[in-house]
Amino acid sequence: MRFEAHGWALELLPALGGAIGTLRHEGNDVLRPTPAGAGDPLEAGCFPLVPYANRIAHGRFEFAGQRYQLPLNFGDHPHSLHGLGWQAEWTVAEAGADRAVLTHAHDAGADWPWTYRAEQRFVLAPGEMTVELSISNGGDAPMPAGIGLHPYFPCNAATRLRLEAERIWLADETMLPTRPAAASWFGDWAAGAPVAGAALIDNAYEGWNGAALIEQDWGSVEMRGEGASVLHVYRPPDASFFCAEPVGHLPDAINRGGMDLLAPGETRMLAMTLRV
């Protein structure tokens, strides 16, 4: 699915986890473009995180006095990762000249023991693109839920990132949070710092103020997050991309008392706006 409006070019990939394949503005790649024929959402420009974001330790948790074991869904990685939506096919519910709606429905099962419905709304407007992600509890009992978005931005020597947060969570070798530290641990992001580097960053910035600025060699992208108190930054060593992910909770939040609860019929929403 391709859309062109207000100087934007947007490609959506409903069958590939409801991902964004391409997002360009006036010919500039705002998100990393997806290779032709890609079959893995991890190659895409952005994908949704639902019904939880990031990791659940070993796929195990306890809720309402019952213990659960989720399938491990990421090769030999020891934890379940990113929820279900990124590995599901989404349905096109609406499509217009400058907007679209994708939906994903899940019936309670071994991979997630609650029924839910998720929706992504994409809107192109002059100078900005917004994606709004929501999850609704479709069952008759409370449900833990978390959502987020996983955008990939191009990265080169000119790329700089500016963000403000209260703290960063350092992590163990499997990227589970261990202890908080100053938000400047990997760089003075509050002042704006180069993104490219040789050290791995795969860490959550808690107490994020909902704003980030990404400076590229062609211009800048302002990110605004609504409903996201955490910005998870992923920078592989010396890679041509990095991720700045607006999410609603820390990794493994379901085991740490930080996951939202949705009553039957209740909906939670998170949005990301990219302005150029």
Buried (B, 14 or more C-beta within 10 A) or exposed (E): EEBEBBBBBBBBBBEBBBBBBBBBBEEBBBBBBBEEEBEEBEBBBBBBBBBBBBBBBBBBBEBEEEEBEBEBBEEEEBBBBBBBBBBBEBBEEEEEEBBBBBBBBBEBEEBBBBBBBBBBBBBBBEEBBBBBBBBBBBBEEBBBBBBBBBBBBBBEEEBBBBBBBEBBBBBEEEBBBEEBEEBEBBBEBEEBBBBBBEEBBBBBBBBBEBEBBBBBEBEEBBBBBEBBBBBBBBBBEEBEBBBBBBBBBBBBBBBBEBBBEBEBEBBBBBBBBBBB
